[in-house]
Amino acid sequence: MDIIKVCIPDFHYSPIAGTSFKDYIDISYNRLVKTFGKPNKGEDKTDAEWIILTSEGCITIYNYKDGKNYLGNKGLKTKDITEWHIGGEIGRNEEKIKNIVTKLLNPDNR
């Protein structure tokens, strides 16, 4: 399974339509950036989001309600966030989506 594209949402088309929260992953912001590049900027309840199109479908990785966009000065700096939400297409098995993310983050263990 390969990454097809790490993308930026477009006003007219967003691959994240039809995705929802599936699980959590504990990982550093720097590790995510090293693997997927700089994130898309979040808004309101998120500060950073990666949209990853794979041969298995669309997967999102994002913070939720713990950063400065939602909590103001009490929120975490994006670089300090370590608990990330994983989103996937509705109807997809949570365990399968988490396994895909784990494989993408650890390509030597495929």
C-alpha positions in Angstrom: 0.0 0.0 0.0 1.4 3.3 -1.1 0.7 7.0 -0.5 -0.9 8.3 -3.7 -0.9 11.9 -2.6 -0.7 14.1 0.5 -2.9 16.9 -0.5 -4.2 20.4 0.3 -8.0 20.7 0.3 -9.5 22.6 -2.5 -12.6 24.8 -2.2 -14.4 22.9 -5.0 -13.3 19.4 -4.0 -12.2 18.0 -0.7 -11.3 14.3 -0.4 -12.1 14.4 3.3 -15.9 14.6 2.6 -17.3 11.4 4.0 -14.5 10.8 6.5 -14.9 10.6 10.3 -12.9 10.0 13.5 -11.7 6.4 13.8 -8.9 6.2 16.4 -6.0 8.0 18.1 -2.3 7.8 17.5 0.5 9.1 19.8 3.3 10.5 17.8 5.3 13.7 17.7 4.5 16.6 15.3 8.0 16.4 14.0 7.7 12.8 13.0 4.4 13.5 11.1 6.1 16.4 9.3 9.1 14.2 8.4 6.8 11.5 7.0 4.0 13.6 5.3 5.4 17.1 5.0 4.0 20.3 6.5 0.3 20.0 7.5 -2.7 22.0 6.2 -3.7 24.7 8.6 -6.7 23.8 10.7 -9.5 26.1 11.7 -11.8 26.4 14.7 -11.3 23.0 16.5 -8.0 21.9 14.7 -4.6 23.4 14.2 -3.0 21.0 11.8 -4.3 18.3 9.4 -2.8 15.9 6.9 -5.0 14.5 4.1 -3.4 11.4 2.8 -4.8 9.7 -0.3 -3.8 6.0 -0.4 -4.6 3.1 -2.6 -6.9 2.1 0.4 -8.8 5.4 0.5 -8.5 8.8 2.1 -7.1 9.1 5.7 -6.8 12.2 7.8 -4.5 12.9 10.7 -5.4 16.0 12.8 -5.5 17.4 16.3 -8.8 18.2 17.8 -9.8 20.7 20.5 -6.4 20.8 22.2 -4.6 23.5 20.3 -4.5 27.3 20.2 -7.3 27.6 17.6 -9.8 26.1 20.0 -8.3 26.9 23.5 -6.5 30.2 22.8 -3.5 30.8 25.0 -4.3 27.7 27.1 -4.0 25.4 24.0 -0.9 23.5 23.0 1.5 24.7 20.4 1.1 22.5 17.3 4.7 21.3 17.7 3.9 20.1 21.2 0.9 18.0 20.3 1.5 14.3 20.6 -2.1 12.9 20.6 -3.5 13.0 17.0 -6.9 11.9 15.7 -7.1 9.5 12.7 -10.0 9.9 10.3 -11.1 7.6 7.6 -13.9 7.0 5.2 -17.2 6.2 6.8 -17.8 2.4 6.8 -14.1 1.6 7.0 -12.9 -0.5 9.8 -11.0 1.5 12.5 -8.4 -1.2 13.0 -7.6 -1.3 9.3 -7.2 2.4 9.1 -4.9 2.5 12.1 -2.8 -0.3 10.6 -2.5 1.7 7.3 -1.3 4.8 9.2 1.2 2.6 11.2 2.6 1.2 8.0 2.9 4.6 6.4 4.8 5.9 9.4 7.1 2.8 9.6 7.8 1.9 5.9 10.7 -0.5 6.9 8.2 -2.7 8.8 5.9 -3.5 5.8 
